[in-house]
Amino acid sequence: MLMSWMKKSPAMVACLIFLFSVCIRIITAEYVDIGGDNIWRWTSALDVFHGNGYPEWTHHNMRWSVMGPLLLSMKLFGTNPVIYYVSPIFFASLGATLIFLIGRRLHSLECGITAALLVIFLPQMPQSGSQNWPSIFQFSYIAVSMWAILWWHDEKKEALLVLAALFYFFAWGARLTGLYYFPGLLLMIWLPGKNYRAALIFGLSVGAFLCCEWFYFWQDSGNIFGRIGIIKTASDVIDVVPLSDYLLNGFKLSRLRGLMPVYVIILIACIPLLRSQSMKKKTLALFYLIFIFMFSYMVFGFNPIRLAQDLSRRYWCMVAPFGLLVLTIALYDTMKSHPRFAKAVLMLLLVIFIVFSAIKIPAENALIQVGKDHAILTPIFAARQPVLLKWQPWQPNLVESMVFKLAGRRNNKKSAPHSVETAMIRGGIRALGLYSPFTQDSYAFRKSWFTQLDDLTYRLDFSDGDLEAAPAAVINFDRRWASAQSLP
């Protein structure tokens, strides 16, 4: 009965998947990442929101298809730091919904639902699906592009090819690694019917959009190479590797950590799809494999060899959902000959994903915590009062907290960060960027604002504040978590 209803109402199923994904993303969301990239994007968007424009072009704020949705969120809902989560949660959920629609077109409704659930519970999603990193935006934009291409195969409306090109262009705007998607998308258009006209329309449309972007950045910055030239000038943290390490880079999977087996299984699942009679399924596998090859071996420079990016969980997330779709389709095809095996693998994978996602649920919901910290810290920063920053390297998540409570134990796990000073600087910038009513504070921040009190505690004083005043709050924090408490 339920399956019959879902087959008659795919649009309603898509809406339910979107809403379910939103719920999971909110429940599992991490606190704003301490790395710095996300804070610089947030403060840059605040500058534009307040009419000040960008102080300068950086490789963070020129990711225009990430900055645009972030700024739109501020325009619609305000600048409360909780609004930070609107864009990544929306795009993660949109992407999961589109995976369902693509899976339904390529195989069946059941296959689409299963693939969407795997994407929603992918253990990397609690982090990537709650941060304004480019990967989640790229995945969603390319999902729209792929869906438009599949729709074009059925309808033959050339406007859909222009739509696909537009959303590919958006993926490029999020990060230059959007280049990795292009060959696979072109194959998805051309290979099933050897349609050169369609491939040309897509390619020329992409070229036209890229020319517009180049012209804008050239005129605005004076750099003849446009956005690429600015990024090359601004980006100086690129891995330099010897030739031997470069050749073996595609086999260095340690940074995938627990997702390494999934990565390998997906590569194996590409084999039956490459042998499939369905050209659409075959091109999906080719799309994924071409991306992985470019992901592993694309360079930013040749003398010396500088890798464009490392093979890590965070970056793999920009293509992992399509890999999970490949795996799901391969297993659903296998059900015809080995139903028990295929169902067992899918069920095992889904259960493992759910368990690891559940483990990552924080003890205090990130959105609620950000709201609480905003209420405490914003008036303190506005009054230029000092605060304490205390590094707490590890905190139990919701599941671990429940275990400790049942066992009557306290968390005694201690470990210092590799560099306490670096952690403090990043923690300070994160707090100022999110909670100070003056956006210039995060730019003006200097190490001289700090006084070290002990190994893991620093005092932050504003340069224009009262250096004799008692601290008004303490911020306990680590890389993925923070909590402010008022002090008497």
SVG drawing of the C-alpha trace seen along z (x, -y; Angstrom):
<svg xmlns="http://www.w3.org/2000/svg" viewBox="-2 -52 62 67">
<polyline fill="none" stroke="black" stroke-width="0.4" points="0.0,0.0 2.7,-2.5 4.9,-1.6 1.9,-2.0 1.2,-5.5 4.9,-6.5 5.0,-5.4 1.9,-7.5 3.2,-10.5 7.0,-10.9 6.8,-14.7 5.5,-14.1 8.2,-11.5 10.8,-14.1 9.4,-16.6 9.4,-14.1 13.0,-13.2 14.0,-16.9 12.2,-17.5 13.7,-14.3 17.2,-15.4 16.7,-18.9 15.7,-17.2 18.8,-14.9 21.1,-17.8 19.8,-19.9 20.1,-17.1 23.6,-16.1 25.0,-19.6 28.4,-20.5 29.4,-23.8 30.9,-26.3 34.2,-24.9 37.3,-26.5 39.5,-26.3 38.9,-29.9 37.5,-29.4 33.9,-29.5 34.3,-32.5 36.0,-34.6 33.0,-33.7 30.6,-34.7 32.3,-38.0 32.7,-38.8 29.0,-38.3 28.3,-40.5 30.4,-43.2 28.3,-43.0 25.1,-42.9 26.0,-46.1 26.9,-47.8 30.7,-47.9 31.6,-45.4 34.5,-43.0 37.7,-44.5 39.6,-42.6 39.3,-39.5 40.4,-36.3 40.1,-32.7 37.4,-32.5 35.0,-35.2 35.4,-34.8 33.5,-31.5 30.5,-33.4 28.1,-30.5 28.7,-29.8 28.7,-33.5 25.5,-34.2 23.3,-31.8 24.9,-32.8 24.1,-36.5 20.6,-35.6 20.1,-33.8 21.1,-37.0 18.8,-39.1 15.8,-36.8 16.4,-35.9 18.8,-38.4 22.4,-38.2 21.9,-36.0 24.8,-33.5 22.3,-30.6 21.5,-31.7 25.0,-30.4 23.4,-27.0 20.6,-27.8 22.7,-27.5 24.5,-24.2 21.5,-22.4 19.3,-23.6 21.9,-22.5 22.7,-19.2 19.0,-18.4 18.4,-19.6 21.3,-17.4 19.9,-14.3 16.5,-14.9 18.0,-15.2 19.9,-11.9 16.5,-10.4 15.1,-11.8 18.2,-10.8 18.1,-7.2 14.4,-7.0 15.1,-8.0 18.1,-5.6 16.6,-2.6 13.5,-2.7 11.8,-4.6 13.1,-2.1 16.6,-2.6 16.3,-6.4 15.0,-6.3 17.8,-4.0 20.5,-6.1 19.1,-9.3 19.1,-7.6 22.7,-6.6 23.6,-10.2 21.7,-11.6 23.4,-9.3 26.9,-9.4 29.1,-9.8 30.8,-12.8 27.5,-14.7 27.2,-15.8 30.3,-18.0 30.0,-18.8 26.3,-19.2 26.5,-21.9 29.4,-24.0 29.7,-26.5 32.4,-24.6 32.3,-24.4 31.9,-20.6 28.2,-20.5 27.3,-23.3 29.2,-21.7 27.5,-18.4 24.0,-20.0 24.7,-22.1 26.0,-19.1 23.0,-17.1 20.8,-19.7 22.9,-19.6 22.8,-15.8 19.1,-15.8 18.6,-18.3 20.7,-16.2 18.7,-13.1 15.5,-15.1 16.9,-16.3 17.4,-12.7 13.7,-12.2 12.3,-15.5 15.0,-16.7 14.4,-20.3 17.7,-22.2 16.9,-24.7 17.6,-21.9 21.2,-21.7 21.6,-25.4 20.1,-24.8 22.6,-22.0 25.5,-24.2 24.3,-27.0 24.4,-24.8 27.7,-23.3 28.9,-27.0 27.6,-27.4 29.6,-24.4 32.7,-26.0 31.9,-29.2 32.0,-27.3 35.5,-26.0 37.7,-25.6 37.7,-21.8 34.3,-22.0 36.4,-21.4 36.6,-17.7 32.8,-17.3 32.9,-18.6 34.2,-15.6 31.8,-13.3 28.8,-15.6 29.8,-16.0 29.9,-12.2 26.5,-11.9 25.1,-14.1 27.1,-12.7 27.6,-9.0 24.0,-7.6 23.1,-8.9 26.4,-10.3 24.6,-13.7 27.3,-16.2 24.9,-19.1 23.8,-18.6 27.4,-18.3 28.3,-21.5 25.3,-23.4 26.4,-22.4 30.0,-23.1 29.4,-26.5 27.0,-27.5 29.6,-26.6 32.2,-28.6 29.9,-31.6 29.2,-31.6 32.9,-31.2 33.8,-34.1 31.3,-36.3 33.0,-35.4 36.5,-36.0 35.5,-39.4 33.9,-40.5 36.9,-39.6 39.3,-41.0 37.5,-44.4 37.1,-44.4 40.6,-43.3 42.8,-44.2 44.1,-40.6 44.1,-39.5 43.6,-35.9 40.4,-36.8 39.3,-34.6 41.9,-32.0 44.7,-34.6 43.4,-36.0 43.1,-32.6 46.6,-31.6 48.0,-34.8 46.0,-34.4 46.5,-30.7 49.9,-29.8 49.1,-26.6 49.6,-23.9 51.2,-20.5 54.5,-20.1 55.2,-16.4 58.0,-14.4 57.2,-12.6 57.1,-9.2 54.5,-10.3 52.5,-12.0 52.2,-8.8 51.0,-6.9 48.7,-9.6 45.5,-7.8 46.4,-4.9 46.9,-7.0 43.6,-6.6 44.5,-7.1 42.9,-10.5 39.6,-8.9 39.9,-7.1 36.7,-5.0 35.3,-5.8 38.1,-4.0 36.2,-0.7 33.2,-2.6 35.5,-4.4 36.9,-1.0 33.5,0.7 32.2,-2.1 35.1,-1.7 34.3,2.0 30.6,1.2 31.6,-0.9 32.6,2.3 29.2,3.8 27.8,0.4 30.5,0.0 29.4,3.4 25.7,2.4 23.5,2.3 22.1,-1.1 24.3,-3.9 23.0,-6.2 24.2,-3.9 27.5,-3.5 28.0,-7.2 27.2,-7.6 30.1,-5.2 32.4,-7.0 31.4,-10.3 32.5,-9.1 35.7,-7.4 36.9,-10.4 36.2,-12.7 38.2,-10.4 41.1,-10.3 41.2,-14.1 40.6,-14.4 43.7,-12.3 46.1,-13.7 45.1,-17.2 48.0,-19.6 48.2,-23.3 51.8,-23.5 54.4,-21.3 57.7,-22.7 57.6,-21.6 54.6,-19.3 51.9,-20.8 48.7,-18.9 45.5,-20.8 43.9,-19.1 44.4,-16.1 42.4,-12.9 40.4,-13.5 36.9,-12.9 36.0,-16.5 36.9,-16.9 35.6,-13.4 32.2,-14.6 31.8,-16.6 31.4,-13.4 30.7,-10.7 26.9,-11.0 27.2,-10.1 29.4,-7.2 26.8,-6.0 24.2,-6.3 26.5,-4.1 26.8,-1.5 23.0,-1.5 22.2,-1.0 24.8,1.8 23.3,3.6 19.7,3.2 20.8,4.6 22.4,7.5 19.1,8.3 17.9,10.1 20.5,12.8 21.6,12.5 18.8,10.8 19.9,11.8 23.5,10.6 22.4,7.3 19.8,6.6 22.3,7.6 25.0,5.2 22.6,2.3 21.1,3.0 24.5,3.4 25.8,0.2 22.7,-1.8 22.8,-0.5 26.5,-1.4 25.9,-4.9 23.1,-5.5 25.1,-4.3 28.1,-6.5 25.8,-9.5 24.1,-8.9 27.5,-8.8 28.2,-12.3 25.1,-13.9 26.5,-16.5 25.4,-16.6 24.0,-20.1 22.5,-20.8 24.8,-23.1 22.1,-25.5 20.8,-25.9 24.4,-26.3 25.2,-29.0 22.0,-30.8 23.0,-30.6 26.6,-31.8 25.2,-34.7 23.0,-35.8 25.9,-35.8 28.9,-37.0 27.4,-39.7 26.6,-42.2 30.0,-41.4 31.9,-42.1 29.8,-45.2 30.9,-46.5 34.5,-45.6 34.8,-43.4 37.5,-40.7 36.7,-37.0 38.6,-33.8 39.2,-31.1 39.8,-27.7 40.8,-24.8 39.1,-21.5 40.5,-19.1 37.8,-16.4 34.1,-16.5 31.7,-13.5 28.9,-13.5 25.3,-12.6 25.8,-8.9 29.1,-9.0 27.5,-11.4 24.6,-8.9 27.1,-6.1 29.1,-8.1 26.0,-9.1 24.7,-5.5 28.2,-4.3 28.5,-7.1 31.8,-8.2 33.2,-11.6 35.2,-12.5 38.8,-12.5 40.3,-12.3 42.8,-15.0 45.0,-15.9 46.6,-19.2 46.3,-20.6 49.4,-20.5 49.7,-24.2 47.7,-25.9 48.5,-29.3 47.1,-28.4 44.0,-26.9 43.5,-30.1 43.9,-32.4 41.4,-30.3 39.0,-30.1 39.3,-33.8 38.6,-34.7 35.7,-32.3 34.1,-33.9 34.7,-37.4 33.5,-36.6 30.3,-35.1 29.4,-37.2 31.0,-40.6 28.7,-43.3 31.7,-44.9 32.9,-42.9 36.3,-44.6 37.1,-42.8 37.9,-39.5 40.1,-41.3 41.8,-43.5 42.5,-40.6 46.1,-40.3 48.0,-37.9 48.8,-40.9 45.1,-40.8 45.9,-37.5 47.4,-37.0 48.3,-33.4 47.1,-32.4 48.0,-28.7 48.7,-25.9 45.1,-25.8 43.6,-29.2 44.1,-32.6 42.6,-35.9 41.3,-38.0 41.3,-41.8 40.2,-44.3 42.7,-46.9 40.1,-49.6 38.8,-47.8 39.5,-48.1 42.6,-46.0 41.9,-45.9 38.4,-44.6 37.5,-41.1 36.6,-38.6 32.8,-38.7 32.6,-35.1 34.6,-32.0 34.5,-30.2 35.2,-26.5 36.0,-25.2 37.6,-22.8 37.7,-22.4 34.1,-21.2 32.4,-22.6 32.2,-25.7 30.2,-26.9 30.2,-30.3 29.4,-30.8 28.9,-34.2 31.2,-34.9 30.0,-36.7"/>
</svg>
